[in-house]
Amino acid sequence: MSIIFGIREVESRAVSEQELVDLAQATDRWALDGTFVRAQGRVGMGFRPYFTHERSLIDSQPIVDEPGNMVTLDGRFDNHAELCDLLGIGGFNLADSQIALAAFLRWGAACFSKFIGDWAIAIWSQKERALYLARDHAGVRSLYYEVRGHRILWATFLETLSNAASGDWLDRSYAARYISCLPVGASTPYRAIKAVPNAQFLRFSEADFSSDCHWKSTASRKILYRSDADYEDEFRHLFGRAVQRRLGGGERVLAELSGGLDSTSIVSMADSLKRTSCESAYQLIDTVSYFNDSEQSWNERPYVAITENRRGKTGHHVHLSEATSSFQMSGVPYPLPGATQTTLLREQLLADTIGGTAYRAVLSGIGGDEVLGGIPNISGGLSETLLEGNFRAFLRSAMAWSLNTRTPLIHTFGDVLQCLTTSSSAQGRSDRHDIPWLRACEHEEDRATSVRRSFRLQLSCQGLRAISNDCTLASVIESMPHTKHPFLFRREYRYPYLDRDLLDFLLNIPFEQLATPGRRRHLMRRALRTIVPEEILERRRKAYLIRSPLLSIQQAHEHVGSLFRSSRLADLGLLKRDEFLAAVDIVVKGADVQLWPHIIRTIEVELWLRATETFHGSSRFSVDLVASA
């Protein structure tokens, strides 16, 4: 994950290279492969490469052509050969940033829809006198921006911009949504700093600002094949290509292996691809597995061992119980809430286990559960069948799902009706008001984290599918590990299940291909039966952490009480201190335990505010902000 950053000034002012160097200082610790800056008139861009694949070695940025167009790109184009053919330009030795500039000069903003891969890009169009910022379809690469009058700053690392935040800087709506476990969307904790939304491009000119989508999660029509075998063949082909694209050449790649179906399928497919290429066992991809002996219901060792024995290669094992949970400040500045002393200890534990910077890229199974029917959207699937006018199939499926889930048929009908008449579960209501200790937040946009959909749009198969897909992707994006901004080492995360070609297929095939009553992941299990070990393929579900979070709150009960006697959140008017401490007491006693995620997130925000104050000075918490609360 390379670092790109830049400045666009007002017409009357030029950017200096020293300004770009100063802007880059916040990310010095991660600039392992150099720093390169270019300034030309009112625009300047910087590039700090992080070489992770073979083609990244041929890139030299920022790129500036003779007319004055400028480009910086963080990422990888998986379809670089096809783009070169369409453009009629050079082949493998042409860097992706050069392809991006050529594509923009040929197609304008339409070029973004043609880029398949993981990428974030900044383009200055000299002819239009406009700046374009864009991210890939799934937001796999981060990109932030800040508008200061007519001056625009942007960067892939949040620290580049957040270190300069001052005064009334906190986005109160972000804090409220984070504590409520609601999607934060394009917002950040810093009021002036926003993220470029996934699958969108932003255009900044002197006169106006605009944004538009370059990819949508729903095709113009549902993808239909003749037989189940055809769906299986296509899935196997697309999934194999998604994994192959992320193996690449160049730096060593590490794959997470949790014992679940998603990560095991990635590792098994990677092995299949390697063996097809006649590569020996020692060249098979390395893996890392996490174990926690303090969590009695989370014993993944037998399932990890099944895969390791089959492939003849033992991976790295990280024992998380060695870094027990605690609610103490991390001691280092993290740009986002969520980090504690335990976070730093676990980062160091991982680094010690796998060898520091031995691996620059990690394959993650994030997204598989959501897009492959592991968490089936039963109401959405039944609603689609109903809107298609197939009433017999609707009744048959509704009865089958009701029996499988032990839900009264009338309740299943009610869920379908609600799905048809509300825009989405994440959008149609705000769970923030269910958190008793959270005060109302000014300027909050309660239902704005998802794209708003009209009732008319919903009452069509494609409209309903678009809403469901948008919500699915939103939940996946919120859980991506690369968005948490580690402090010690930053590795490039790659997500095979979020490959654009694979997503275009999975998000547009019939729901019943993905999940049927009593059979989650229906398509995946059928298609990978000769690739993935049967014991993993037929697992009911992987275990999840249940005991540890509650235990951590119970053990830190007195400390939490002491911490919130003088609370920054309360000072800012976001927290009702007595209600929060009462909720902690209730959870400690074992009642209303479903509040524990919100309690932990409240503690995380409190610690993060204190750490931010410690590292950047108390002046960042303005009296004006406290007064406005």
Order of alpha helices (4+ residues) and beta strands (2+ residues): beta-alpha-beta-beta-beta-beta-alpha-alpha-beta-beta-beta-beta-alpha-alpha-beta-beta-beta-alpha-beta-alpha-beta-alpha-beta-alpha-beta-alpha-alpha-alpha-alpha-alpha-alpha-beta-alpha-alpha-alpha-alpha-alpha-alpha-alpha-alpha-alpha-alpha
